[in-house]
Amino acid sequence: METCYFCDKPFDGVKVKRHDEHIIPNAIGGKLKSSEFLCECCGGKLSVSIDSSFNEHLQVFSVLHGVSRDRGESKKAAVEVISRVTPMGGKKSVTFSLNSDFTITPDRPIYFVDEDERLATICCSIHKQAQTFMQNAEIGKLRDDGYRVVVASDMAQFVVQSALRVDLESIEVLRGLAKIAIEYALHCGVSIKDLVDFRDRFIKSCDDTELLGAVTQYYPTTDEEKLYETGKYHHEDWYPNHQLFLFSRGRDLYCYVELFGAIQKYVHLSSTYSGNPGVEKYLQKITSWNFDPAAWQGGPKDLHIMAGQLDVPFEGRTLEQVKKEVLHMAQSRPYELDSDAQLEKVEALVHTLITYAISDIKGFDAVDEMLRKAAEAKSGLGFMLVDRLKQDRLHAMKWIHKDFSSFRIRSGADSCPAVAATMSPENLQHYAAFRLYETLCSIGRENQIDFLLENS
């Protein structure tokens, strides 16, 4: 673009300079950048008016996944706690924070008393505050009564359950998603002429009522989506991730936005789209690859597979040379991935399930796990493929030859966003809560932390 999409001023390199914009904010681990469509002045304005509150609302996910930014580490997230012992020392005015190492800290000193152990534990994250609090008259009396007084920066040992409040339907979140969608469309070459109405209504100003209709909850509407979305943190090698799909159906232009593998929305960018039809995708892992070369014990066959996945040449080289490069590449893989990897995963899941379902194989861990996934997808999302295969095994031929390129885009003769929009508010809310629960499962914290999903 030759002009800024927000203020329409032409770039001149002096008064109107190009801004290096993170399409997905850097504060939540976004890596995709462009300097083609926004000026420095407007970049600063949008950072204040949209990005700041959007990032604050999603900070909890950065904390849970330990997501770092190009400029500093992720912050803390506000958490509500139920403690097994009543805290003392200003409970009513204390707020609590969950840190990326899952420690829980109060914003001011509090203390817990264990009568059996004759022990008082002061919890405070700032050493100087703790030392000052030690001089408190209440603490002095405990010490005089023979209690041992210790200081701890983490109060997690006293917490029975903690809860994180999130509102994924707030105007701040929806507007942030709208900004991501329009900027990705511009990055992909969509003309601002097709986006000017969306820009004026939701980026330059904000029509709250209309925004709720433009940014809508994703819901899996096809069998392949229902299978994929069930326990996806198990089969997605790149979980947690950010994803963007830009696609059109007729004159409707949509952007599917997925953040942290948990927030999934369709953004309706235009109903008068006049550009070329097509699909653009972006897939990014948001945490570093958890790969330890020293612990790898694969053989030559595994080495061949990994070399193929990482485009490491094998011919004319020794196994040791290939292994060295493969292990280096596996550890230093880029955050951005080939979006086709997801379609390959969808196809592999469906084909594997078909094989297991029609062969009646049982008693193997991999088989039982896949059939269990299918049963969960049926009970939670209405997945029907296995039932149809039992009724007619020839139904498998349709799926073996199916093209999955319309994944999350087309559902039968209609678009996925249009079909998802017909779901009841209760089903959409239930699915959003399910995604949050799986977020906790992916980090093994589903028994210690709850999400409290609010709905604006």
N, C-alpha and C positions, 0 to 999 in steps of 0.2 A: 504494500500500500504506500501511496505517496502522501497520505494525510493521516492525522490521528483520528481514530474511530470515535473518540469521545467528543473532542472539540472541533473536529473537521478542519483544523488548521494544517497547511502543508508543512512537511518537515523541511527545514532549511539549514539544520546543523548549527544554528547560532541561537536564535530565540526559541525555536521549536526543535528540540533535540529528541532523537529516538530514545525510548526507554527500554531497558532490558527487563522484560516482564516475565515473571513466573506465571504461567497459565494456571497451574495448580500451585497455590501459595507455598513458598519455601518453608513457612512456619509449620506446615503439616507434612513436610517431607517431599514436596513436589520438585521434580527435576526438569520438566519440560519448560523451555524458555523461548521467547521470541522478541525481537526488537523491530518488528515490521509494522506494528499497528497502533502503538501508544506513545505519546510524548512524555517527557520527564515530568512536566507539570501535572498532567492528568493522571499519570501513574501515582504521584504523591497524593492527589486528591482521592483516588479510588482506594488507595491503601488505607486512608483514614475513614472514608465513608462506608466501605464495604468489607475490605479484607480484615481489618483489625477485629471487629466484632465476630466475623465468621470464624477466624482462627481461634478466638477465645472460646466459642461454643464447641469447637471440635478438639480443643486441647486435651480433653480426656483421652481420646484415642491415641494421640501422640505419646502421652504418658504411659498408657497401658502397653504399647508396643515398643517403648524406648526409642522413638523416632528422633533422630538428631537433625539439625538444620545446617545449612552452609554457614550460618552465622549464629553459633551457640547451640546449647543443648535445649531440649524441651523443658517446659516449666512444670509446675505442680498442677494437680486438678483438685477442685473442692470435692470433699467426700463427707457423707453423713455416716456416723458410726453408732453402733450399739455395743457398749462395753460390758464385760462380765462383772466389773466392779465400778461403782459410781465414782466418777472423777471429782476431785475437790479443787478449790482454788479458782473459782470464776467460771464454772461450767456454762452459764447462760450466755456469756459474751465470747465464748471460744469457738473458732471455726477450725476445721481440720483439713489437712491436705494429704492426698495420695501422691507419692513420688514414683519415679520410673523404676526404682528398685523395690517397690511395693512396701516401703516403710510408710508409716502414717505419723504425721507430726501436727501438734496444735500450734496455733499462731501466737500463743502466749503460754507461759508455764502453768501446768496443772499437776496434780499429784494423786496417786492411788495408794490406799493403805491396806496392807495385808495383816489382819489382826493375828492370824495364826503364826505367821513368821515374824511378827513384830517388825515389819518392814514398810517404809514409805518410799515410793518411787516417784521422783519428779520427772515429768516428761517435758522436754523443751528442745527445740532444734538449734537454738542459739546458745552457745556456752556461756556468754556473758550474762544473758538473761537468767539462766539457770543458777549461776553463782549469786546473782542479786536475790533471786527468789529463795535461796538457801537461808537468807537472813530474815525471812518472813517469820512473824511471831508464831503462826500456826506450826511451821516447821520446827521452830525452836522448842515449842511445847512438846511436840512429838519426840524430839531428841532428848528432852529432859525426862520424858516418861519411859525412856529406854528403847525407843524405836531406832533401828538403823536406817539412815537416809542415803539413798543412792540416786544418781541422775542417769536417765536414758533418753536418747534422742528419738527413739522409735517406740510408739505406744501400741504397735500391732499385737503384742503379747496380751494386751488387755481387751482387744476387740473381738467380739463374737461374730459380728457381721457388719459389713460396710456397704454403702449404696452410693451410686453415681447418678446424678440427675442429668438427663439429656433431653433436649427438645429439638427434634429433627424437622419439625414443621414451623419453626420460628421464622419470622421474616428475615432475620439476620442470616440464618442458614440458607434459606431458599434464595435470597438475593446473591449470596456468595456462589451458590451453585449456578445461578443464571449467568453470573460474570464468567465463571470457568467455561460454560458452554459457548457463550458468544465469542470469547477469545479463542477457543479451540476452533470454532467455525472459521474465524478470520485467518487463523494460522493455516488452516487447510485450503484457503483460497476462496472461500465464499465471499461474494461481493457485499459490501456494507449496505448496498441498496436493498438487498434481501433481508437485512437485519436491522434497518434503521427504526422500524416500529418497535421491535423488541428492545432495542437500546434506549429509545426515548421513554418507554413505559416502565422499564425495570432497572436500568443502569443509571440514566440521568436523573430519574425520579423513581418513585416506587408506588405503584397501584397495588396495595396489599391484597385486595380481593382478587384481582386479575392474576396476581403472581401465584396464588394458591392453585389456580387452574392451569398455569403454564409450567409449573414444576411439580410433578406428580410422582407418587410412590411407585417404584418398580414392583412387579409381582411375576413370578414364573408362570407362564401361561401354556407352555408346551412340555411334553414329557421329558425331553432332553434337558430343559431348564430345571425342571423339578428334581431330576436325578442329580444334576450338577450342583445345585444349590444346597443339597443335603450333605452336611459334613464336608463342605468344600475345602476347609482348612486342612483336611487330611490328604486330598488329592491335588490341590494346587501347590506346586513346587514354589510358587512365587507369592504365596500368602504371607502377610497381608500386602495388598497392592492398591494402586490407583488405576482406573481404567476410563477411557473415553471412547465412545462410538458415535460417529457422526453419520447420519443416514437420512434418506428422504423416502417418502411414500407418496407418490403423486406430487402435489404441490406443498405437502407438509414436510418441514425440515425439523429433525429431532437430534438431540444429543443425549446419549445415555451416559450418566456420570456415576461412577462407583468410586468411593473413597474408603480406604482402609479395609476393603473387602466387606464392609458392614453397611455403609450408607449407599443406597442405590436409588437413583431418581432418573426419570425421563424429563428432559427440558424441551418444550415445544417452541422452537425458535421462530418459525414462520409458517403461515398457512397460504402464502402466496409465493412460494419459492420458485424461481425461474431459472436456476442454475442446472448444471448437469447432475443426473442421478449418479449415485455411487456410495461407497462406504469407506470411511477413514477411521482407523483405530489406533489407539495408543494404550500400551500396557506397561506399567512400571512397578517393580518391586520397591517397597518403601523402607525396608530394613536391609542391612548388609547380609550377604549370603552366609548361612551358618555352615561353613565347611572347614574341617580341620584336616589338612593334608597329612599330618602325622598319624591320624587315626584311620586313614583310608586303607582298606585291605582287599580291594577288588582285584580280580585276576585279569588275564588278557582279554577275555570276552567283555568284561565291564569296561576295560580301557578302550576297546573298539567303540562301544556304545557312547561313552562320554566324549571321545575324540570326534565322533560324528556330530553330537549335539553342540560342541563348542567350535566346530570347524577347524580342528587341529589336524594337519596333514599326517598321514600314517606311512605312506609309501616311501621307501628308500631310507627309513630311519629305524633306529633300534628301539626296542620297547622302553628302555630306560629314558631315551630322549623324548619319546612321545609322552611317557608318564610324567616327566618333569614339567612339560609344557601344559599338559592337561590339568595337573593339580594346581599349577599357578593360575590358569585361566578359570578354574572352578572357584578359586578363592577370590579372584579379582573381577568377576563378571560384572558388567555394567548394570545399572538399575533398570534401564529401558530394555524391554524384551520384544521379541518378534510376536506380534499379536496373533499370528496363526497358531502359536503354541497352544492357545486356549481352545481353538477349534479342534486341533489334534487331540487334546485331552477329552473334549466332549465326545468325539467319535470313539476314542479308545474306551471310555466308560460305558457307552451304549453297547458297543460290540462285545465287550467283555461280559456285560450283564446278560446279553442275549445268549452267548455261548453257555454260560452257567445255568441260565433259566431253562433252556430247552434240552440240556443234557442230563439234568437231575443229579449233577455232581454235588456231593455234600461231604462234610467232615474235614475240609481243608480250610485253613485260616483265611486265605485270600477269597475263597468262594463264599464262605459264611459271612465275611465282612461285607462283600458286595451285595449279597442277598439281604442282609440286615439293612444296608443303606437303602435298598429298593423298598423294603417294608416301611422304613421311617418316612421315605418320600411319599409313599401311599397314604399313610395315616396323617401326615402333616400337611401335604400339599395336593393330594388327590392323584398321585402318579399311578397310571393304569397299564403301562407297557407289559409288565409281567403277567397280569391277568389276561391281557389280549393274546399273549404268546401261549398261555395255557389253553385258551379256547381254540386257537388256530396257529400251529407252529409255522405255517407258511407266511404268517404275518411278519416273521423275521426277515424275509427277503426284502420287504419294503424298507426296513430300517438298515439293513446291510448296505443298501445302495443309496441311502439318503444323503443329500447334500446338506451339511450343517452350516453353510455360510450365512444363513439368515438367523443364526442364533441370537436371541434377544431383539431381533428386528422384525421378523414376520411370524405370525401365528395363524396358520391356515391361509385364508384369503385376505386377512386383515393385518394391520400392524400390531406388534406387541404392545405399544403404548395405548392403542385404542382398546384392545382387549383387557389390559390391566385396569383401565379406567372404568370398566364395568364391574369390577370386584367391589364387594361391600366394604364400607369403612372399617368394619370389624376385622375382616380378613386381611386388609392392608395393614392395620395396626398389629395384628397378630404376627404377620410376616416380618414386619420391622422389628418387633420384639424378639423374634426367633433369630434374626441376624445378630442382634446385640448379645443374645445368649451364646451363640456360637463364637463370637469374639472372645468372650470369657473362657469358653472351652478351649480355644486355640492356645491360650496361655496358661491353662490349668488352674484358673481362678474361679470357676463357676460355683464352687462351694464356699468361697470367702467373700465374693463381691456380687452385688446385684446391680442391675441397671433399672432406674426408675424412668420410664419413657413418658415424657409429658407430651401433650398435644395442644399446640396453640390454636 
